[in-house]
Amino acid sequence: MAIGKAVVTGASRGIGKASAIALAKIGFDVAITARTVSKEDQAPEPSGLSNTMLPGSLEETAEIIRSHNAQALPVYMDLMDKDQLVPTAEKIIDSLGRVDVLLSNAVYSGPGNYGRFLDNDLDDVADRIFGNVTAQMFFLKPILASMVERGSGILLFMTSAAAYECPFAMPGKGGWGSAYTVSKGGFHRLAIQLGYEYGIDGITALNLQPGLVATERVKIVRGPVENVASLGVDPEIIGEVIAHITSNISDYVSGETIQLQKVATELGIIPR
């Protein structure tokens, strides 16, 4: 019998896939969302920097989840399809019966991420802000409401150093662009705010900072993110730490930012 019900967005590959599998390993049934449902749906890396097809699909993630004797619920979701975000969340709640954990991992992937501000098309910037902030709130609202009604729930938001640190390199040369940092900054504040507003209702909201992670997409793009591709940890390490945090949520303070690779080192997952 499952110990809980989790939702992981952006779970066809990368951190989302690894986290969904790690949660299944510790006993969670998992609903997973992404645009790539099957191998037939696979598409090229969306930034336009590579024509290589992205590996991974929800069907493949679901198969691995089920191999760990957990239930998997693969659900198509496009962050840019505003009208479907709330119905998709409601469908997941109805199918799972309840949601104990939401890992908001999906981000908007498209052009305009690696250029300097004056080089960006502002329509691309607007899309990124919608996908990384507004869309997240649409999908989150029904899930949070159901958690508050039950009196408990865990919200895990995949943040980035771009949300709160100064740039360490120029966009396109290893650093992040203005559209990305502004959108992730808004998303980062959401966990802090919700932790404050709904802590009295049994909700724990955390920002999770994964550090450099060599995901499939990063390895394909390389070029502007070569430092991440070369120095990043495997997504499986991040997934394992997220499962640990979920199992030990009382050790964490709502609204705080958790450095996942630091936790991985303390747990011995990453050598000191």
C-alpha positions as CSV (number, residue, x, y, z in Angstrom):
1,M,0.0,0.0,0.0
2,A,1.3,3.4,-1.0
3,I,2.6,5.7,1.8
4,G,1.4,8.7,-0.1
5,K,0.4,10.3,-3.4
6,A,2.8,12.6,-5.3
7,V,2.6,14.8,-8.4
8,V,5.8,15.5,-10.3
9,T,5.7,17.9,-13.3
10,G,8.2,17.8,-16.1
11,A,8.8,14.1,-15.5
12,S,9.6,12.7,-19.0
13,R,13.3,13.2,-18.4
14,G,15.9,14.9,-16.2
15,I,15.3,15.9,-12.6
16,G,11.6,15.3,-12.8
17,K,11.9,11.7,-14.1
18,A,14.6,10.9,-11.5
19,S,12.5,12.4,-8.7
20,A,9.3,10.6,-9.7
21,I,11.2,7.3,-9.7
22,A,12.9,8.0,-6.4
23,L,9.5,8.8,-4.8
24,A,8.1,5.5,-6.2
25,K,11.0,3.6,-4.6
26,I,10.1,4.9,-1.1
27,G,6.4,4.0,-1.6
28,F,4.6,6.9,-3.3
29,D,2.1,6.5,-6.1
30,V,3.1,9.2,-8.6
31,A,1.2,11.3,-11.2
32,I,3.6,12.6,-13.8
33,T,3.2,15.4,-16.3
34,A,5.0,16.5,-19.5
35,R,4.4,17.2,-23.1
36,T,6.2,14.1,-24.3
37,V,3.8,11.2,-23.5
38,S,5.3,8.5,-25.7
39,K,8.4,7.9,-27.8
40,E,6.3,9.0,-30.9
41,D,5.9,12.4,-29.3
42,Q,9.6,13.1,-28.9
43,A,10.7,16.5,-30.4
44,P,14.0,18.4,-30.9
45,E,15.5,20.4,-28.1
46,P,13.2,23.5,-28.0
47,S,15.7,26.3,-27.6
48,G,16.5,26.1,-31.3
49,L,20.2,25.5,-30.6
50,S,20.1,21.8,-31.6
51,N,18.1,19.5,-33.9
52,T,18.8,16.5,-31.8
53,M,15.7,14.7,-30.5
54,L,15.2,14.8,-26.7
55,P,15.1,11.3,-25.2
56,G,12.5,10.3,-22.6
57,S,8.8,10.1,-22.3
58,L,6.1,9.8,-19.7
59,E,5.4,6.2,-20.8
60,E,9.0,5.3,-20.1
61,T,9.0,7.0,-16.7
62,A,5.7,5.3,-15.8
63,E,7.1,1.9,-16.7
64,I,10.0,2.3,-14.3
65,I,7.7,3.6,-11.5
66,R,5.5,0.6,-11.9
67,S,8.5,-1.7,-11.7
68,H,8.9,-0.5,-8.1
69,N,5.3,-1.7,-7.3
70,A,3.9,1.9,-7.3
71,Q,1.1,3.3,-9.4
72,A,1.9,5.7,-12.1
73,L,-0.5,8.2,-13.7
74,P,1.0,9.8,-16.8
75,V,-0.8,13.0,-17.8
76,Y,-0.1,15.3,-20.8
77,M,0.4,18.9,-19.7
78,D,1.7,21.9,-21.6
79,L,2.4,24.9,-19.4
80,M,1.5,27.3,-22.2
81,D,-2.0,25.9,-22.5
82,K,-3.6,28.1,-19.9
83,D,-7.2,26.7,-20.3
84,Q,-6.1,23.1,-19.5
85,L,-3.9,23.8,-16.4
86,V,-6.7,23.8,-13.8
87,P,-8.7,20.9,-15.4
88,T,-5.5,18.9,-15.5
89,A,-4.8,19.5,-11.8
90,E,-8.4,18.6,-10.9
91,K,-8.2,15.4,-13.0
92,I,-5.0,14.4,-11.1
93,I,-6.6,15.0,-7.7
94,D,-9.7,13.0,-8.7
95,S,-7.5,10.1,-10.0
96,L,-5.1,9.9,-7.1
97,G,-7.8,10.6,-4.5
98,R,-5.5,13.1,-2.8
99,V,-2.2,14.8,-3.2
100,D,0.4,14.7,-0.4
101,V,3.4,16.0,-2.3
102,L,3.7,18.4,-5.3
103,L,7.1,18.7,-6.9
104,S,6.9,21.7,-9.3
105,N,9.8,20.9,-11.6
106,A,8.5,21.7,-15.1
107,V,9.8,24.9,-16.7
108,Y,9.1,26.7,-20.0
109,S,11.5,25.6,-22.7
110,G,11.8,27.8,-25.7
111,P,13.9,30.6,-27.4
112,G,15.2,33.6,-25.6
113,N,17.1,32.0,-22.8
114,Y,20.7,32.6,-23.7
115,G,20.9,36.1,-25.1
116,R,21.5,39.5,-23.4
117,F,18.5,41.6,-22.7
118,L,18.6,43.8,-25.8
119,D,19.0,40.7,-28.0
120,N,15.7,39.1,-26.8
121,D,12.3,39.2,-28.4
122,L,10.0,40.4,-25.6
123,D,7.3,38.1,-26.7
124,D,9.7,35.2,-25.9
125,V,10.3,36.9,-22.5
126,A,6.6,37.1,-21.8
127,D,6.2,33.4,-22.7
128,R,8.9,32.4,-20.3
129,I,7.4,34.5,-17.4
130,F,4.0,33.0,-18.1
131,G,5.4,29.4,-18.2
132,N,7.6,29.7,-15.2
133,V,5.4,31.8,-12.9
134,T,1.7,32.3,-14.0
135,A,1.2,28.8,-15.4
136,Q,2.7,27.3,-12.2
137,M,0.1,29.2,-10.1
138,F,-2.8,28.0,-12.2
139,F,-1.8,24.4,-11.9
140,L,-0.9,24.8,-8.2
141,K,-4.1,26.4,-7.0
142,P,-6.5,23.4,-7.0
143,I,-3.8,21.1,-5.5
144,L,-3.0,23.6,-2.7
145,A,-6.8,24.0,-2.0
146,S,-7.2,20.2,-1.7
147,M,-4.2,20.1,0.7
148,V,-5.5,22.9,2.8
149,E,-8.9,21.2,3.0
150,R,-7.1,18.0,4.3
151,G,-4.9,19.9,6.6
152,S,-1.5,18.7,5.3
153,G,0.7,18.9,2.2
154,I,4.2,19.3,0.9
155,L,5.0,21.8,-1.9
156,L,8.5,21.4,-3.4
157,F,9.5,24.1,-5.9
158,M,12.6,23.5,-8.1
159,T,14.4,26.8,-7.9
160,S,17.7,28.1,-9.3
161,A,20.6,30.2,-8.2
162,A,19.4,32.5,-11.0
163,A,16.5,33.4,-8.7
164,Y,18.6,35.0,-6.0
165,E,22.4,35.1,-6.9
166,C,24.4,37.6,-9.0
167,P,25.3,36.3,-12.5
168,F,28.7,34.5,-12.7
169,A,29.0,34.6,-16.5
170,M,27.4,36.4,-19.4
171,P,24.3,34.9,-21.1
172,G,25.4,32.4,-23.7
173,K,28.8,31.9,-22.1
174,G,27.7,29.8,-19.2
175,G,25.4,32.4,-17.4
176,W,21.7,32.8,-17.4
177,G,19.7,35.3,-19.4
178,S,17.4,38.1,-18.0
179,A,14.2,36.3,-19.0
180,Y,15.2,33.2,-17.1
181,T,16.4,35.0,-13.9
182,V,13.3,37.2,-13.7
183,S,10.9,34.3,-14.2
184,K,12.7,32.0,-11.7
185,G,12.9,34.9,-9.2
186,G,9.1,35.2,-9.3
187,F,8.7,31.5,-8.9
188,H,11.2,31.4,-6.0
189,R,9.2,33.9,-4.0
190,L,6.1,31.8,-4.3
191,A,7.3,29.0,-2.0
192,I,8.3,31.6,0.6
193,Q,4.9,33.4,0.4
194,L,2.9,30.2,0.5
195,G,4.9,28.8,3.4
196,Y,4.0,31.9,5.3
197,E,0.4,32.1,4.3
198,Y,-0.5,28.4,4.7
199,G,1.9,27.0,7.4
200,I,-1.0,27.3,9.8
201,D,-3.0,25.0,7.5
202,G,-0.4,22.2,7.7
203,I,1.4,23.1,4.4
204,T,5.2,22.9,4.1
205,A,6.6,24.8,1.1
206,L,10.3,24.6,0.2
207,N,12.5,25.9,-2.5
208,L,14.9,23.2,-3.8
209,Q,18.2,24.4,-5.3
210,P,19.7,21.5,-7.3
211,G,22.9,23.2,-8.3
212,L,24.6,22.1,-11.6
213,V,22.8,19.0,-13.0
214,A,23.8,17.4,-16.3
215,T,20.3,16.6,-17.7
216,E,19.7,15.1,-21.1
217,R,18.8,18.5,-22.5
218,V,21.9,20.2,-21.1
219,K,24.1,17.5,-22.6
220,I,22.5,18.1,-26.0
221,V,22.7,21.9,-25.9
222,R,26.2,22.1,-24.4
223,G,27.7,25.3,-26.0
224,P,26.2,28.0,-23.7
225,V,25.8,25.6,-20.8
226,E,29.0,23.6,-21.2
227,N,30.0,24.2,-17.6
228,V,26.7,22.5,-16.5
229,A,27.1,19.6,-18.9
230,S,30.7,19.0,-17.8
231,L,30.5,19.7,-14.1
232,G,26.9,18.8,-13.3
233,V,25.8,15.8,-11.2
234,D,23.5,13.1,-12.5
235,P,19.7,13.8,-12.1
236,E,19.4,10.5,-10.1
237,I,21.4,12.1,-7.2
238,I,18.9,15.0,-7.0
239,G,16.0,12.6,-7.1
240,E,17.4,10.6,-4.2
241,V,17.8,13.7,-2.1
242,I,14.3,14.9,-2.9
243,A,12.9,11.5,-1.7
244,H,15.0,11.9,1.5
245,I,13.6,15.4,2.2
246,T,10.1,14.2,1.5
247,S,10.5,11.4,4.1
248,N,12.0,13.8,6.6
249,I,9.9,16.9,6.0
250,S,9.7,17.7,9.7
251,D,13.5,18.5,9.7
252,Y,12.9,21.5,7.4
253,V,11.4,24.9,7.9
254,S,8.6,26.1,5.5
255,G,9.8,28.8,3.2
256,E,13.5,27.9,3.3
257,T,15.8,27.1,0.4
258,I,17.5,23.7,0.5
259,Q,20.8,23.3,-1.3
260,L,20.3,19.7,-2.6
261,Q,23.9,18.9,-3.4
262,K,24.9,20.0,0.1
263,V,22.4,17.5,1.5
264,A,23.7,14.9,-0.9
265,T,27.2,15.4,0.5
266,E,26.0,15.2,4.1
267,L,24.2,11.9,3.2
268,G,27.2,10.5,1.5
269,I,25.5,10.4,-1.9
270,I,28.2,12.7,-3.2
271,P,31.7,12.2,-1.9
272,R,33.1,15.0,0.3
